[in-house]
Amino acid sequence: MLQDQAFLRIPGPTPIPPSVQHAMTQPMIGHRGREAKELIQKLRPRLKPVFGTEQEIMIVAGSGTAGLEAAVVNSAKPGDEVLVIATGAFGHRFKKICNSYDYQTHVIEVSWGSAADPAEIEEYLRQHPNIKVVFSTFCETSTGVLNPVRQIGEIVHRTSNALFVVDGVSCIGGVESKMDDWGIDVLVTGSQKAMMLPAGLTLIAVSERALRTMKENPQPRFYLDLTTYHDKLLADSTPFTPALSLLFGLNQVLNLMEEEGIDNVVKRHETMKSMTRAACRALGLPLLTLDQDASPTVTAIQPDDFDPEKLRSILKTEFGLSIAGGQQHLKGKIFRIGHMGYSSPADVLQTISLLELGLYKTGKQIELGKGVAAAQTVYTEHENRRN
Amino acid sequence: MLQDQAFLRIPGPTPIPPSVQHAMTQPMIGHRGREAKELIQKLRPRLKPVFGTEQEIMIVAGSGTAGLEAAVVNSAKPGDEVLVIATGAFGHRFKKICNSYDYQTHVIEVSWGSAADPAEIEEYLRQHPNIKVVFSTFCETSTGVLNPVRQIGEIVHRTSNALFVVDGVSCIGGVESKMDDWGIDVLVTGSQKAMMLPAGLTLIAVSERALRTMKENPQPRFYLDLTTYHDKLLADSTPFTPALSLLFGLNQVLNLMEEEGIDNVVKRHETMKSMTRAACRALGLPLLTLDQDASPTVTAIQPDDFDPEKLRSILKTEFGLSIAGGQQHLKGKIFRIGHMGYSSPADVLQTISLLELGLYKTGKQIELGKGVAAAQTVYTEHENRRN
């Protein structure tokens, strides 16, 4: 295989655009000087349309999990009843975080590959009127499910006074997000997925009512105290040294998103999802999720006639193509293709063409080119629809 | 002034070496694949001599303060008596973190600009035999003091069973560090100081006995639970998505340190300190700290006949040279010159030559070139001593 060539098609970390790489290598600056202040001032309003909010988006140095923990320890008081809607590995992460603290944690377990059912949540909230915070994953990375957070938000507010906290790590920047309209109180994302950056930043938007709760919350916390980030952000600053090189990159990411138009970014991801799913169907690859539950950023396939680990190994060794395996009990049973961030329909076509060769080499009976053709057809249909 | 030229001589963030910038822009990789594992495997043994330990160094995505909080919440149990030795703004940060949790926090306040007095600490520990953890800053960035952590460590272990936790954020990688020999139980640093990287990583070394305490510590924590980082590190992995671009950079930082030799890195910082202090004396600039208390990484000057903010403004505007002001009650009263990480005697000479021009423009009566000559003399003396 051609040396020094690699195709990263896992559901994050994702490839970094060259102009973003370049932006991140600008000479370092002081974190309390005019340039840093101006940079944060420039970022603040431009993050809002990505989240679909008028509220401030806090910028914290850390992994996505730091953002999830910040959401938990700022929203819930010790002793609170909280509800975690778990549709996969990242729903379970919310559960583990809650279990590390003094909360009464309820969990609705949803079978992996399915989306949460709003009616079940409504019923649960009616039966447990003391729940103070509801946690849901938006895109469940481990299964490629996009949960109906709009409907869940509507139900949470209709049936309770709970805060509604959403993990958008593997989709914000790639899917439609209307945080304010949908009644999301806390929305978290990470830098290394649809935001096209290396890992190391977590971005957290907070509603006014959630901020009021956070200001009165006695839960001990320091580095992850979002109220201090909020106070400093209003002065275009941060409480602790910001990850400046990632902020340089974030500025260029927002340039790219604005040039394309955020609506077009969302449509591009929809197209990539539909292309990938059509190709899988054409190749006889069973999809883990229903169309109505499928995320625009990642697609999971559950083959019944070959070992997905063997396929992954061939693709990696022969072409430098990385796709993801399954997590926890789906390990060895599924594979996942990421199509988010710095990823285009052209990349999807390449991925599918290599996937076909990989399938051929595992011994699976397929018609070469058939998946690509199906994806091409979807592409032209989406193109026509837009024009 | 020449456009696009800037000299960052604050005590962190510090300039990034070009080869480190380059390393950080390598194409993104999967965080759970072979390359990431090999990278972490390569980093682990090579961090040890920088800290002066045989123990593992945990790599956490976050600011230095995340590392300090990790040190606190892993070392101290709820209800514990702890002692903070506060010699400046970053000693106070330890205090603030401790005050956010359920600890009985004792504080020894040391006047800003002086180092901690080991005899006073010994006396304090004898009077308070229930103290379980002692927190000290190594280099106090706000004053340019290097605290005698070797002597403090010796005293902590002689007079108590407390863990000894050290904030080495603004000096590790630039000063001699013998964590194991000096009895340091937890040693923390950040990426954006002498480690020559952008902010966003905190590195935390933990002694065996501290690790045992951490494993039994019921203090609630999740993202900052160092026992999970330790478990994963032994398998060349991390519990949460690592800040991979910074790890690419860290690998190259270690290449640079190994090429120079860590002993030589330490000597270079000693030389830069002595050059800076000699120049200040030659120019009649009062140093905030005594020679015996001075840090090799940052020097603070407390002028009595001009406004340091005016000097800083001239240097920034005319030459693009950033030096730091004072923090908290020293704001407007001192200025600080950083000389750490990607900084050489040649850079110190340039900084002093510009400082002289700046002083001249503030109206201070100085003999141009006199500070540079004093620094040059120190340089040649140090050179001769080494040969």
Chai-1 contact restraints between the chains, C-beta under 6 A:
chainA,res_idxA,chainB,res_idxB,connection_type,confidence,min_distance_angstrom,max_distance_angstrom,comment,restraint_id
A,A6,B,P27,contact,1.0,0.0,6.0,A-B,restraint_1
A,L8,B,M28,contact,1.0,0.0,6.0,A-B,restraint_2
A,I10,B,G30,contact,1.0,0.0,6.0,A-B,restraint_3
A,P13,B,M28,contact,1.0,0.0,6.0,A-B,restraint_4
A,P13,B,H31,contact,1.0,0.0,6.0,A-B,restraint_5
A,P15,B,M28,contact,1.0,0.0,6.0,A-B,restraint_6
A,I16,B,M28,contact,1.0,0.0,6.0,A-B,restraint_7
A,Q21,B,T25,contact,1.0,0.0,6.0,A-B,restraint_8
A,T25,B,Q21,contact,1.0,0.0,6.0,A-B,restraint_9
A,P27,B,A6,contact,1.0,0.0,6.0,A-B,restraint_10
A,M28,B,L8,contact,1.0,0.0,6.0,A-B,restraint_11
A,M28,B,P13,contact,1.0,0.0,6.0,A-B,restraint_12
A,M28,B,P15,contact,1.0,0.0,6.0,A-B,restraint_13
A,M28,B,I16,contact,1.0,0.0,6.0,A-B,restraint_14
A,G30,B,I10,contact,1.0,0.0,6.0,A-B,restraint_15
A,G30,B,S322,contact,1.0,0.0,6.0,A-B,restraint_16
A,H31,B,P13,contact,1.0,0.0,6.0,A-B,restraint_17
A,A61,B,G62,contact,1.0,0.0,6.0,A-B,restraint_18
A,A61,B,S63,contact,1.0,0.0,6.0,A-B,restraint_19
A,A61,B,G200,contact,1.0,0.0,6.0,A-B,restraint_20
A,G62,B,A61,contact,1.0,0.0,6.0,A-B,restraint_21
A,G62,B,G62,contact,1.0,0.0,6.0,A-B,restraint_22
A,S63,B,A61,contact,1.0,0.0,6.0,A-B,restraint_23
A,S63,B,F240,contact,1.0,0.0,6.0,A-B,restraint_24
A,S63,B,T241,contact,1.0,0.0,6.0,A-B,restraint_25
A,T65,B,Y223,contact,1.0,0.0,6.0,A-B,restraint_26
A,T65,B,F240,contact,1.0,0.0,6.0,A-B,restraint_27
A,A66,B,Y223,contact,1.0,0.0,6.0,A-B,restraint_28
A,E69,B,F222,contact,1.0,0.0,6.0,A-B,restraint_29
A,E69,B,Y223,contact,1.0,0.0,6.0,A-B,restraint_30
A,I97,B,F222,contact,1.0,0.0,6.0,A-B,restraint_31
A,S100,B,P220,contact,1.0,0.0,6.0,A-B,restraint_32
A,S100,B,F222,contact,1.0,0.0,6.0,A-B,restraint_33
A,Y101,B,P220,contact,1.0,0.0,6.0,A-B,restraint_34
A,P198,B,L244,contact,1.0,0.0,6.0,A-B,restraint_35
A,P198,B,S245,contact,1.0,0.0,6.0,A-B,restraint_36
A,A199,B,T241,contact,1.0,0.0,6.0,A-B,restraint_37
A,A199,B,A243,contact,1.0,0.0,6.0,A-B,restraint_38
A,A199,B,L244,contact,1.0,0.0,6.0,A-B,restraint_39
A,G200,B,A61,contact,1.0,0.0,6.0,A-B,restraint_40
A,G200,B,G200,contact,1.0,0.0,6.0,A-B,restraint_41
A,G200,B,A243,contact,1.0,0.0,6.0,A-B,restraint_42
A,P220,B,S100,contact,1.0,0.0,6.0,A-B,restraint_43
A,P220,B,Y101,contact,1.0,0.0,6.0,A-B,restraint_44
A,F222,B,E69,contact,1.0,0.0,6.0,A-B,restraint_45
A,F222,B,I97,contact,1.0,0.0,6.0,A-B,restraint_46
A,F222,B,S100,contact,1.0,0.0,6.0,A-B,restraint_47
A,Y223,B,T65,contact,1.0,0.0,6.0,A-B,restraint_48
A,Y223,B,A66,contact,1.0,0.0,6.0,A-B,restraint_49
A,Y223,B,E69,contact,1.0,0.0,6.0,A-B,restraint_50
A,F240,B,S63,contact,1.0,0.0,6.0,A-B,restraint_51
A,F240,B,T65,contact,1.0,0.0,6.0,A-B,restraint_52
A,T241,B,S63,contact,1.0,0.0,6.0,A-B,restraint_53
A,T241,B,A199,contact,1.0,0.0,6.0,A-B,restraint_54
A,A243,B,A199,contact,1.0,0.0,6.0,A-B,restraint_55
A,A243,B,G200,contact,1.0,0.0,6.0,A-B,restraint_56
A,L244,B,P198,contact,1.0,0.0,6.0,A-B,restraint_57
A,L244,B,A199,contact,1.0,0.0,6.0,A-B,restraint_58
A,S245,B,P198,contact,1.0,0.0,6.0,A-B,restraint_59
A,S322,B,G30,contact,1.0,0.0,6.0,A-B,restraint_60
